Amino acid sequence: MSRYADFYRQSIDEPEAFWAEQARLIDWETPAAQVLDASKPPFTRWFVGGRTNLCHNAVDRHLAARGDQPALVFVSTETGVERNYSFRELHDEVQRTAASLIALGVGRGDRVLVYMPMIPEAAFAMLACARIGAIHCVVFGGFASGSLASRIEDATPKLIVSADAGSRGGKVLAYKPLLDEAIRLSAHKPDAVLLVDRGLAPMALTEGRDHLAAALLAQHRDAEVPCTWLESTEISYTIYTSGTTGRPKGVQRDTGGYAVALAASMKHIFDGRAGETYFSTSDIGWVVGHSYIVYGPLIAGMATIMYEGLPTRGLDRQPDGGIWWRLVEKYKVTVMFSAPTAVRVLKKQDPALLKKYDLSSLRALFLAGEPLDEPTGRWIADGLGVPIIDNYWQTESGWPILTVANGVEPMPSKFGSPGIPMYGYKVKILHEATGEELTGANEKGVVAIEGPTPPGFMQTVWRDDARFVDTYWKSVPGKLVYSTFDWGIRDEDGYYYILGRTDDVINVAGHRLGSREIEESISGHPNVAEVAVVGVADDLKGQVAMAFVVPKDGAALTDAAAALALEGEIMQRVAGDLGALARPARVRFVGALPKTRSGKLLRRAIQAVCERRDPGDLTTMDDPAALQQIRHLLA
């Protein structure tokens, strides 16, 4: 048995002993009396009776050994600012922020909603909440007022922390008017609003409610705020799942289990080492930002880069497709975490940029958020000369479900596969109708997880246990298992492949096709840079597949004959790979695909436009013109 196979088997067969060992990776004020309480499935409680603090583990415990080492590196290519904070300086900033929160009436168990751009003050606010036992709820910066209002109503925060504005591609987005309107729309009104003034947009202050952070922080410049030791099972934060419709669904996370899960993942999965530098290009509005910009790297004693801006713009605010590689060289980044979409953007830049900088410090590039297609994976692997490691997880899981654990045992990745189940996760492929486990190679079913779920996994849906059970644990007939709502297969080597959402299935004349399967086929064409496939209602067949392709050669965008020829080649390819039934009804060529700012394709919005429906809230869209182009094509 391989080293990892033995490691994994222990986590499944002896979870208490396994996780008791992992718990030694963090500091505890009081050790746990009970490692695992799974007496009320599907609810799982970890390290019961133990007391710890996320901020202590991320900041305070490093002061003695590496207080003067870099902890937080802030780089904004939007404002041309680059600033470094040592662990000691981060400790001071967090204490000042914590004192400011306390002065505004925030205490243990209170909610603080953070509506911020990617600036250091956002991380200070999160860590300050963790320090004093308040529950933070980070909402993606720039969300529209209606979406923000629904989250304010659900989280019922005592305080909201925000800023005058964010910036994207040089375009300033004023946050304060959006926030004011959201508060007006919300039935719940916060007691106070704490505002960081970046000087990007004017702000009208509401007397008695709004407070400028600079003034309050100045009053607490020398503040000393001790960590509040929390029960392991106390709530650390809530975060709303992206794409939520109707009433928001707040994923609720504990304290001790999350800290242990992150410490373990930094060691076993990311192979991150104290004193090194970690660079995640995500956003704190998403779970990746929580786990692998703020808490995970800091818990591991690493410096973490917090980046505001596009991957194609430099600190001088001029076009620069090598800015990320410049930062890898400058800060000797050893572990980098990004998204396949970002790599596809970089793929359009001069390939010489990958050779321009010294990237010898980099040990691996991790990618998540969208399935990694083989052409993109091979391009970046050849360019960087380091392992490209896909990984699959969800807001609900908090850390990777499927990947490879090179910190335990080096093992190969397979293009197109995020990897194998990580320790603690009992991953199964189940038949959608019967719940039967599919054990054969390449049998397609629903990817599900048997309880008890590992540390770091969601506790429940905020203020709604019934919704947690009904939504996640009752969708597979006859079984109490967590559904990922993703289709998957497992190959003969045990590697999993994600084929798309169960609700992204295209039902053509009674035949079920995964959109991801068709996308994989199309993306293999040498002239395809990106592709999105959606199912569109059809009177005759129920649904038909529609493909939207960004060609590498722009001729298909302007030359009708070139477009027709490329469409024919793509149709032929899909028919050859998957059969004539899977062939899209049409292939449309576009300059860009609509995505969120975190890089996820907005397939449902594309589908809605194709069906002449309202695409819904698009405030997280990176480039609204991309969806408008699809509208024009269909007009």
Secondary structure, 3 states (H helix, E strand, C coil): CCHHHHHHHHHHHCHHHHHHHHHHHCCCCECCCEEEEEEECCEEEEEECCEECHHHHHCHHHHHHHCCCEEEEEEECCCCEEEEEEHHHHHHHHHHHHHHHHHCCCCCCCEEEEECCCCHHHHHHHHHHHHHCCEEEECCCCCCHHHHHHHHHHHCCCEEEEECEEEECCEEEECHHHHHHHHHHCCCCCCEEEEECCCCCCCCCCCCCEEEHHHHHHHCCCCCCCCCCEECCCEEEEEECCCCCCCCCEEEEECHHHHHHHHHHHHHCCCCCCCCEEEECCCCCCHHHHHHHHHHHHHCCCEEEEEECCCCECCCCCECCCHHHHHHHHHCEEEEEECHHHHHHHHCCCCCHHHHCCCCCCCEEEECCCCCCHHHHHHHHHHHCCCEEECECCCCCCCCCEECCCCCCCCCCCCCCCEEECCCCEEEEECCCCCCECCCCCCCEEEEEECCCCCCCCCEECCCHHHHHHHHCCCCCCCCEEEEEEEEEECCCCCEEEEEEHHHEEEECCEEEEHHHHHHHHHCCCCEEEEEEEEEEECCCEEEEEEEEEECCCHHHHCHHHHHHHHHHHHHHHHHHHCHHHCCCEEEECCCCCEECCCCECHHHHHHHHCCCCCCCCCCECCHHHHHHHHHHHC
